[in-house]
Amino acid sequence: MPKTSDDERRWTAFPLRNFQCGLKGDVELCSDVVLLDSRKWQRTELCPLSELLDKVPKAAMFTEMLNGIKGCKWWLCRQHSVGDDASMRTVVSILSNTLTTLRLVKPNYASAPYLLHGSGDDPPSGITSLSLLSPAAAASYCLRGREYSAFDEKDLSVAKRVLPVVLQLAENPDNNHRIINSLYCYEISAGTRFRKVRFAIVLMALESLFSTQSQELAQTLSFRVAWFLGQDIPQREQLFEVMKDLYKLRSKIVHGDKLKRTEGERLDKRLIQAEDIVRESLLRILQDAKLVSVFISGSEKLEKHFKHLTLGG
């Protein structure tokens, strides 16, 4: 990351709560987006964490906030020149898409409830502003039965490949296409604590990717997901049955039917499976330029792709 004068550089950061990473030291995910290790705070562009936080006014309202920030071992940081970004909304969007990408690569319950802005390595100026993000944008809730593990070198290698593609797609003014829609649904679901709502939104993420018509939606999506992710006949058969059951549960939820006890217990397992199907689908697409081209095109090109996939064309 190029070093420039303090007058020219600014930074915005998300302190990440509950983010598990087995690495030590800063990781540059892409240009000007860095995963900072507060235990190894060595970047000369930023003043040391302890000094930076000590400069914040010690008003009572900040006490809980600062304690939470000090407990964050990892931060997402975006550095930028003054005037380089159209608005702070752009900077926040980049950091939000980075956090979404990390969640795609490996499920985690990291949250970024605080947004900090600062400048250079001048400790007296330190944090120039400190904001509390909305709960919907900040919260990510762990699921019962989901195993969470720390990021490793392999995970971060995938994140480095995927993140530039995500940011490029998000920056496109004509980004109202199925990949971005699916990503946004996935992120919204991760910030929803109500399982039934989360389940419905996750399936919306799947529909954003794979649906091209409203007729026989469940059957069509079940076939397409099975063929897209399944490596052999047994895997495809299993995915097909899982998808059919996902849509049975979805139908009951969105139509207000009361779930039986066994169905409620099954919901936890199926929610994890649905999220994994969305994750695996998006990661496969985002790491293949040809698939990106197919999925950002119109429905006709996507239907042709699945026709060739299933018929071996």
Number of C-alpha atoms within 10 A of each C-alpha: 11 6 9 11 11 14 10 14 19 22 22 23 24 27 26 25 23 16 19 17 16 9 13 13 15 19 15 16 20 18 12 13 22 20 22 24 20 20 13 14 15 15 13 10 20 20 22 17 17 12 13 18 18 14 14 18 10 11 7 8 9 13 12 9 15 16 11 15 20 14 13 18 19 25 20 24 23 21 23 18 14 13 10 11 11 9 9 11 10 12 18 16 14 20 23 18 18 26 19 20 25 22 19 24 20 19 23 23 19 21 21 27 22 20 18 16 19 22 23 21 19 15 19 13 14 22 21 15 11 17 11 12 14 11 13 15 16 20 20 24 16 16 18 10 9 14 10 13 13 13 18 13 11 9 14 20 12 18 21 17 15 25 23 17 16 19 17 10 19 19 13 9 7 8 14 12 16 21 24 19 18 24 25 16 21 24 24 19 25 27 19 19 15 10 16 18 14 20 24 21 23 27 24 18 28 26 20 19 25 25 19 16 11 9 9 8 14 18 13 17 21 23 20 23 21 24 20 18 15 16 10 10 11 11 13 20 16 12 23 22 13 17 24 16 17 22 18 12 20 19 13 13 16 12 8 9 10 10 14 9 9 8 13 15 11 15 20 17 14 19 22 18 17 20 23 16 21 23 23 16 18 23 18 15 19 22 15 12 12 10 15 17 14 17 21 18 13 13 16 10 14 20 17 12 15 18 13 11 13 12 7 7 9
